Amino acid sequence: ALGWNKVVNVNKDFYKDVEEHTLPNYDALVTNPPYSFDHIEKILNFCQKNRQCKCFALLLPNYSYRSRFFKEYFDSNFSEGVSYKPFFIAPVERYVYCRPMSCETSKFIEKETRDYITSAKGQHSPFLSSWLVYCHTDTERIFSELLVEEKMHKDFVVARTHKGCKWKLKKRSGSR
């Protein structure tokens, strides 16, 4: 549990718990929210409005970092005068995802021969994704520690900006 003594990993409706004020107390929010509809905006709004959310790591699709909403979110919450700014962690190897069973027979997946399908078990990688990380007063310490780890381990890159991660990935692998 990476140093935390109490970890909650239950399949619950997060937004229902937010609405009903039944979220458990927590030190860090680590999540891979659904990428459909307005889920990315909802989780970013939650992190912005909820003062309890002092530390978060959100696995988001890279295309979200180019959105107008993300730029507005980032600019309004982490402008020049803010001491602690989030950073990004990107895997060197593209994450693959398991297709939900509910999609097995749906029109959602029309062909098994699409380029991003990588196995018969339904693992696929339709887009690149990376982590947005913020831990209030611990952000700088964690970022510095990860920069040291990045030099020893070649499976991720860390940077202040998403563009910085892309540059490091290109430099490391020669493509992306």
Backbone as a ProteinNet text record, in pm:
[ID]
protein_1_A
[PRIMARY]
ALGWNKVVNVNKDFYKDVEEHTLPNYDALVTNPPYSFDHIEKILNFCQKNRQCKCFALLLPNYSYRSRFFKEYFDSNFSEGVSYKPFFIAPVERYVYCRPMSCETSKFIEKETRDYITSAKGQHSPFLSSWLVYCHTDTERIFSELLVEEKMHKDFVVARTHKGCKWKLKKRSGSR
[TERTIARY]
82.5	0	85.8	211.9	301.5	310.5	314.2	332	204.3	91.8	-33.9	-88	-132.4	-181.3	-323	-403	-543.1	-572.8	-603.5	-631.6	-772.5	-848.8	-983.3	-980.2	-1012.6	-1018.3	-1145.4	-1256.5	-1387.1	-1456.2	-1522.6	-1595.2	-1725.2	-1715.1	-1829.9	-1846	-1961.9	-1988.6	-1930.5	-1814.8	-1743.8	-1829.7	-1893.2	-1969.9	-2094.6	-2150.6	-2264	-2216.9	-2101.1	-2045.5	-2016	-1968	-1942.5	-2074.1	-2175.3	-2306.3	-2369.6	-2353.6	-2414.8	-2323.2	-2207.4	-2109.9	-2071.8	-2049.5	-2013.9	-1874	-1791.4	-1653.9	-1580	-1499.3	-1418.1	-1307.4	-1253.1	-1137.8	-1021	-940.4	-828.8	-715.8	-596.4	-478.5	-447.2	-478.7	-449.1	-558.8	-591.2	-687.4	-608.1	-608.1	-539.2	-645.8	-665.5	-775.7	-748.6	-816.3	-820	-967.9	-1013.1	-1156.3	-1198.3	-1328	-1374.5	-1339.3	-1306.2	-1265.7	-1382	-1497.9	-1612.3	-1689.4	-1767.8	-1857.5	-1780.4	-1828.6	-1766.4	-1690.4	-1650.3	-1584.3	-1452	-1376.3	-1247.9	-1272.7	-1367.1	-1400.9	-1452.9	-1534.1	-1590.3	-1482	-1383.4	-1280.4	-1188.7	-1159.5	-1077.6	-1151.9	-1280.9	-1360.7	-1364.2	-1375.7	-1374.7	-1242.3	-1132.7	-1001.7	-984.5	-1042.1	-1032.9	-1117	-1239.8	-1333.8	-1320.5	-1269.8	-1266.1	-1132.4	-1131.4	-1007.8	-948.4	-1029.6	-979.5	-882.9	-897.8	-819.3	-686	-599.7	-469.8	-367.2	-391.7	-296.9	-374.6	-338.2	-406	-310.5	-340.1	-272.3	-383.1	-398.4	-505.7	-446	-484.3	-441.2	-541.4	-494	-582.3	-528.1	-617.3	-570.2	-495.4	-390	-308	-386.3	-488.3	-565.1	-635.4	-661.4	-730.6	-643.2	-511.4	-421.7	-420.6	-472	-481.1	-617.1	-708.6	-844.2	-848.9	-944.6	-965	-997.3	-1080	-1116.2	-992.6	-902.8	-783.4	-696.1	-678.4	-597.7	-658.3	-789.4	-855.4	-842	-859.3	-844.5	-703.3	-604.2	-464.6	-429.7	-469.1	-438.7	-504.8	-628.1	-699.2	-652.9	-596.7	-556	-406	-326.7	-182.3	-108.5	-154.3	-92.7	41.2	103.5	238.6	257.1	158.9	175	162.1	126.4	104.6	237.7	263.4	391.2	405.4	299	307.2	226.1	295.1	228.3	237.7	134.2	138	246.6	276	370.2	310.2	381	330	426.3	369.4	446.3	389.4	477.4	433.3	509.7	439	507.9	581.2	695	767.3	691	643.5	561	414.9	346.3	204.9	123.7	37.2	-53.5	-151.9	-187	-294.2	-408.8	-527.9	-647.7	-727.3	-795.7	-884	-1022.6	-1075.3	-1208.8	-1312	-1405.2	-1510.4	-1591.4	-1633.5	-1712.4	-1838.8	-1895.4	-2017.9	-1995.3	-1871.4	-1840.5	-1812.7	-1805.4	-1767.2	-1854.4	-1982.6	-2072	-2139.4	-2097	-2164.5	-2107.3	-2173	-2124.6	-2001.8	-1970.9	-1856.4	-1727.7	-1711.6	-1596.7	-1649.6	-1627.8	-1682.8	-1595.1	-1463.7	-1373.1	-1265	-1228.2	-1117	-983.9	-985.5	-861.3	-809.7	-869.9	-820.9	-676.5	-601.2	-458.8	-431.2	-516.4	-485.4	-522.7	-592.1	-620.1	-492.2	-445.5	-316.2	-323.5	-438.3	-444.5	-586.9	-597.7	-729.4	-805.6	-736.3	-802	-869.1	-861.8	-930.4	-846.3	-718.1	-633.6	-612.8	-620.4	-601.6	-547	-499.9	-443.2	-483.9	-605.4	-654.3	-593.1	-523.7	-463.7	-355.8	-270.5	-168.4	-230.3	-177.1	-225.2	-106.8	-123.2	-18.7	-82.2	-0.2	-47.7	-28.5	-131	-123.5	-114.1	-6.6	19.8	33.5	-31.4	-23.5	-34.9	54.2	51.4	81.3	21.4	29.8	174.6	203	337.6	440.4	396.8	489.7	519.3	456.6	471.7	617.4	687.1	826.4	917.3	898.6	980.1	958.2	832.6	800.6	855.1	839.1	891	1042.7	1113.4	1259.4	1301	1230.6	1261.6	1236.6	1130.8	1101.2	1202.5	1257.5	1362.3	1484.2	1517.9	1628.8	1593.1	1470.6	1424.8	1421.5	1382.6	1373	1507.1	1616.9	1750.3	1789.4	1737.2	1771.5	1677.5	1554.5	1453.6	1412	1408.5	1380.5	1236.2	1144.9	1007.6	912	960.4	875.3	961.3	893.3	956.9	870.4	932.1	860.4	902.4	805.7	835.1	731.9	767.1	677	554.1	570.8	460.2	438.1	319.9	292.3	380.4	402.4	489.9	631.9	675.8	807.4	817.1	709.9	707.2	717.8	643.6	648.4	789.8	856.6	992.2	1086.5	1075.5	1161.5	1135.7	1009.4	976.6	1037.8	1027.4	1085.7	1236.9	1297.4	1442	1485.7	1407.3	1443.3	1418.4	1304	1269.7	1289.7	1307.1	1326.7	1197.2	1080.7	952	843.8	725.1	604.2	531.1
-120.5	0	125.3	113.2	227.5	317.7	260.7	340.5	383.7	365	399.4	275.6	294.3	182.5	141.7	236.8	208.2	242.7	142.3	161.4	111.5	192	151.9	124.1	1.7	-36.1	-119.2	-49.2	-114	-64.5	-154.5	-117.4	-46.9	86.1	166.8	281.3	342.5	459.1	582.3	625.7	736.6	862.3	895.2	1019.6	1013.7	895.6	879.9	905.8	852.4	876.8	1025.2	1093.1	1237	1309.8	1276.4	1341.5	1319.3	1198.1	1163	1191.6	1250.8	1283.7	1160.5	1049.4	924.7	875.2	964.3	924.4	896.6	791.2	768.5	874	895.8	984.4	921	1001.9	948	1049.1	997.3	1082.2	1110.3	1015.2	1030.9	965.7	1029.3	975.5	928.4	798.7	739.2	670.4	717.9	663.5	669.3	582.7	577.1	596.6	723.2	745.8	702.3	677.2	648.9	767.8	739.4	845.3	896.7	837.1	875.1	991.3	1054.4	1163.2	1271.7	1311.9	1422.4	1376.1	1249.1	1196.5	1265.9	1300.6	1366.7	1504.2	1577.8	1708.5	1693.2	1590.4	1570.4	1542.6	1457.9	1426.4	1546.9	1622.7	1742.5	1846.8	1862.8	1955.1	1910.5	1779.8	1728.2	1763.8	1740	1768.8	1917.6	2000.2	2144.6	2192.1	2143.7	2194.7	2130.7	2009	1935.4	1956.2	2030.7	2059.7	1934.8	1830.9	1704.8	1639.7	1670.9	1608.3	1681.5	1666.2	1733.8	1659.5	1532.1	1451.5	1364.4	1373.6	1288.3	1244.6	1128.8	1076	1026.2	1092.4	1060.5	1007.1	886.6	831.1	878.2	963.4	1024.5	1000.1	996.6	982.8	1109.7	1092.1	1207.8	1313.5	1272.5	1372.5	1471.5	1433.4	1524.6	1644.7	1627.9	1738.2	1848.2	1818.9	1919.2	1989.7	1946.6	2002	2143.2	2218.3	2354.2	2347.3	2249.1	2236.6	2215.6	2126.6	2099.5	2223.9	2293.3	2415.4	2517.6	2535.2	2628.5	2581.9	2452.5	2396.2	2421.5	2389.4	2402.1	2548.7	2636.5	2778.9	2840.4	2801.4	2862	2806.9	2686.8	2626.8	2629.4	2638.6	2627.4	2732.9	2857.5	2966.9	3004	3105.7	3144.7	3163.2	3215	3242.6	3121.8	3006.7	2887.6	2817.6	2784	2723.6	2579.8	2502.7	2359.6	2328.8	2284	2252.3	2103.2	2046.5	1903.7	1872.9	1746.2	1699.7	1578.2	1528.5	1419.2	1301.2	1182.4	1058.4	982.6	943	868.7	736.6	628	499.7	496.1	429.5	414.1	317.3	209.1	114.2	154.6	161	198.1	104.9	161.6	79.3	8	-114.5	-184.2	-202.3	-200.8	-208.1	-332.8	-386.2	-500.1	-447.3	-492.7	-451.1	-506	-424.1	-473.5	-584.5	-681.2	-792.8	-743.3	-634.4	-582.8	-539.9	-521.7	-480.5	-598.5	-717.2	-833.6	-853.2	-833.6	-859.9	-733.3	-620	-496.4	-440.6	-337	-267.4	-183.6	-170.3	-90.8	-141.5	-271.9	-333.1	-406.4	-348.7	-407	-517.3	-501.9	-599.6	-635.4	-760.5	-803.1	-773.2	-724.6	-704.7	-561.9	-478.2	-341.5	-341.6	-243.8	-237.6	-235.2	-170.2	-155.4	-276.7	-374.1	-497.5	-579.9	-620	-687	-832.3	-877.4	-1017.5	-1069.5	-1201	-1264.5	-1240.8	-1198.1	-1172.4	-1035.2	-962.9	-834	-717	-736.8	-624.6	-535.5	-406.5	-314.2	-181.9	-102.5	26.4	127.3	179.1	269.6	409.6	442.8	574.7	568.4	667.6	680.1	743.4	708.9	769.5	793.4	888	920.5	976.6	986.2	1026.8	1176.1	1239	1375.5	1361	1413.5	1390.5	1523.1	1531.4	1649.7	1605.2	1652.5	1616.4	1736.5	1848	1971.3	1997.9	2006.4	2041.6	1932.2	1810.1	1700.8	1688.7	1769.8	1757.6	1770.7	1871.7	1894	1780.5	1731.3	1620.7	1495.5	1463.6	1344.7	1358.1	1475.9	1499.8	1478.8	1535.5	1521.3	1375.4	1301.9	1160.3	1079.9	1113.3	1042.7	1073.8	1194.4	1226.1	1135.7	1108.3	1017.1	874.9	830.6	695.5	678.5	783.3	778	742	789.2	760.2	614.3	552.6	413.3	314.1	354.4	267	326.5	244.1	294.7	273.1	246.2	216.1	335	451.4	569.8	695.1	804.8	936.4	1029.1	1130.5	1227.5	1367.5	1459	1595.7	1691.9	1818.9	1924.1	1941.1	1916.2	1934.4	1805.4	1793.7	1677.6	1681.6	1798.9	1814.9	1769	1795.1	1749.7	1597.8	1530.9	1384.1	1333.6	1396	1354.2	1368.7	1477.4	1500.8	1393.5	1364	1261.3	1123.6	1093	964	954.1	1060.4	1060	1044.2	1114.2	1106.6	965.1	904.3	772.1	662.2	667.8	557.9	587.5	712	747	764	735.4	753.2	773.9	814.7	832.4	954.5
0	0	0	-40	-56.1	66.1	182.6	303.4	371.5	308.8	373.5	443.7	566.7	647.5	613	570.8	542.4	396.6	317.7	176.4	147.4	75.4	36.9	-113.1	-149.9	-290.7	-308.8	-314.9	-323.9	-450.4	-519.9	-640.3	-600.1	-586.8	-547	-646	-643.2	-726.2	-655.4	-698.3	-635.1	-630.9	-742.9	-749.3	-661.8	-644.7	-553	-409.9	-374.6	-241.3	-219.9	-323.6	-313.9	-288.8	-368.5	-357.9	-220.1	-167.8	-38.8	79.6	53.3	158.6	240.8	172.9	241.1	203.2	148.2	118.3	248.3	251.1	371.3	379.2	498	510.5	435.9	369.6	294	289.6	263.6	248.7	102.1	16.1	-126.2	-209	-318.6	-413.9	-535.9	-559.2	-674	-757	-878.9	-957.4	-1107.3	-1175.8	-1320.5	-1356.2	-1362.7	-1385.1	-1524.8	-1543.4	-1680	-1769.9	-1893.6	-1986	-2070.1	-2054.7	-2135.9	-2073.6	-2156.7	-2116.1	-2042.3	-1925.7	-1852.8	-1728.5	-1723.3	-1603.5	-1571.8	-1673	-1647.4	-1586.1	-1640.9	-1584.3	-1441.3	-1417.9	-1283.8	-1180.4	-1215.4	-1116.7	-1093.9	-1198.6	-1180.3	-1097.6	-1121.6	-1040	-894.2	-872.7	-735.8	-667.5	-736	-677.4	-650.4	-734.1	-716.2	-597.5	-586.9	-487.9	-350.2	-346.1	-221.1	-152	-45.7	27.5	92.1	107.7	162.3	62.5	-64.7	-170.9	-186.3	-87	-88.7	-172.5	-194.9	-270	-368	-496.4	-593.4	-703.1	-757.7	-876.4	-968.1	-1081	-1174.3	-1303.6	-1341.1	-1469	-1573.6	-1664.2	-1763.2	-1903.9	-2001.6	-2139.6	-2181.2	-2257.1	-2295.9	-2372.3	-2446.8	-2521.2	-2428.5	-2304.1	-2211.7	-2175.8	-2180.1	-2144.2	-2249.6	-2367.9	-2474.1	-2476.2	-2390.3	-2393.9	-2335.3	-2379.9	-2327.4	-2178.4	-2139.4	-1998.7	-1912.5	-1953.9	-1872.6	-1863.3	-1974.4	-1972.1	-1876.1	-1881.8	-1790.4	-1646.4	-1622.3	-1487.8	-1435.4	-1518	-1475.7	-1451.1	-1543.5	-1529.9	-1407.6	-1376.5	-1263.6	-1129.2	-1126.7	-999.9	-974.3	-1079.5	-1062.1	-1142.8	-1130	-1203.9	-1140.5	-1191.6	-1151.7	-1000.7	-929.7	-787.5	-696.4	-749.6	-668.2	-642.6	-516.1	-477.7	-524.3	-512.3	-541.6	-666.8	-769.9	-895.3	-922.8	-983.7	-1014.8	-1117.7	-1128.8	-1229.8	-1298.6	-1397.3	-1480.1	-1476.3	-1477.7	-1488.7	-1607.9	-1700.2	-1817.8	-1826.1	-1853.1	-1869.4	-2003.9	-2007.6	-2133.2	-2223.5	-2165.9	-2240.8	-2226.6	-2333.9	-2335.6	-2245.1	-2162	-2080.7	-2172.6	-2137.5	-2207.4	-2109.5	-2162.1	-2079.5	-2114.3	-2016.1	-2040.4	-2072.4	-2181.1	-2223.2	-2124.8	-2079.7	-1989.8	-2055.8	-1976.3	-2028.6	-2098.8	-2053.6	-2114.7	-2258.9	-2298.2	-2434.9	-2527.3	-2473.4	-2553.5	-2676.9	-2663	-2775.5	-2827.4	-2779.2	-2818.9	-2948	-2999.4	-3117.9	-3083.6	-2953.4	-2909.8	-2974.8	-2976.4	-3042.5	-3165.5	-3282.8	-3404.6	-3461.9	-3450.4	-3509.4	-3409	-3407.3	-3323.4	-3389.4	-3511.4	-3584.7	-3577.9	-3496.1	-3485	-3436.4	-3479.5	-3446.8	-3297	-3221	-3079.7	-2995.1	-3049	-2975.7	-2976.6	-2858	-2852.8	-2809.8	-2762.2	-2720.1	-2727.9	-2726.6	-2729.9	-2600	-2495.1	-2366.8	-2363.4	-2473.4	-2479.8	-2434.1	-2413.7	-2375.7	-2497.3	-2474.9	-2585.3	-2535.2	-2627.3	-2593.8	-2699.8	-2690	-2793.1	-2787.3	-2677.4	-2663.1	-2556.5	-2556.4	-2452.7	-2329.2	-2213.7	-2089.4	-1996.7	-1906.2	-1810.1	-1683.2	-1581.1	-1448	-1425.4	-1369.1	-1317.8	-1166.5	-1105.9	-963.4	-889.7	-775.2	-689.7	-544.2	-460.3	-317.8	-229.7	-258.3	-181.1	-138.9	-9.8	36.1	9.2	-18.2	-48.8	-197.8	-279.8	-424.5	-467.7	-417.7	-459.6	-414.9	-294	-243.5	-327.8	-355.2	-433.9	-575.9	-634.2	-769.2	-772.5	-676.7	-670.7	-654.2	-568.5	-548	-676.4	-746.5	-871.7	-982	-981.7	-1078.6	-1057.6	-932	-901.1	-944.5	-912.2	-950.4	-1101.5	-1171.6	-1317.3	-1380.5	-1322.2	-1376.8	-1355.5	-1249.4	-1218.9	-1286.6	-1308.1	-1368.4	-1502.3	-1602	-1736.9	-1780.4	-1684.7	-1724.6	-1713.8	-1671.4	-1666.1	-1680.4	-1714.3	-1714.6	-1630.2	-1575.8	-1493.7	-1538	-1542.8	-1586.6	-1528.2	-1530.3	-1480.7	-1568	-1697	-1790.3	-1868.8	-1924.5	-2007.8	-2132.8	-2184.6	-2300.2	-2266.6	-2143.3	-2098.5	-2095.8	-2054.5	-2056.7	-2200	-2291	-2431.8	-2486.7	-2453.9	-2501.1	-2446.4	-2316.7	-2256.2	-2316.6	-2344.4	-2406.2	-2545.9	-2622.3	-2756.6	-2748	-2655.1	-2638.8	-2598.1	-2509.9	-2459.6	-2562.8	-2631.3	-2720.4	-2868.1	-2901.2	-3041.2	-3118.7	-3055.7	-3123.8	-3020.9	-3065.8	-2987.2	-3028.4
[MASK]
++++++++++++++++++++++++++++++++++++++++++++++++++++++++++++++++++++++++++++++++++++++++++++++++++++++++++++++++++++++++++++++++++++++++++++++++++++++++++++++++++++++++++++++++

